[in-house]
Amino acid sequence: MEKVKNYFLDKDSEFIEVDPGVFRKVCAHNENLMICHLKFNKGAIATVHEHFHEQCTYIISGKFEFNIGGNKCILSAGDTTYKEPHILHGAVCLEAGELIDIFTPERKDFLK
């Protein structure tokens, strides 16, 4: 049986550019849950996409125009979103900022 990892140190992972001006760091995760830290440059776009995971996003800083299921909303620090499985969603960064994304189950496609 594989041992569960309980601690994920910041120094052990790095941000990678996943879209122009969008940088992601995978943080704590197991097969049922994953948290990621994202940084966006002003004007960067998280392309509209869908996946089978449930997803919540917490806006740490900046301003973003989210598009979830064709419904657009401008969000800033302290705001959150929920994306149900397979709903089309994306965002445009209006003011440089940072987000926390939480997925269930984990995004295996984000792991090396």
Secondary structure, 3 states (H helix, E strand, C coil): CCCCCCCCCHHHCCCEEEECCEEEEEEEEECCEEEEEEEECCCCEEEEECCCCEEEEEEEEEEEEEEECCEEEEEECCCEEEECCCCCEEEEEEEEEEEEEEEECCCHHHCC
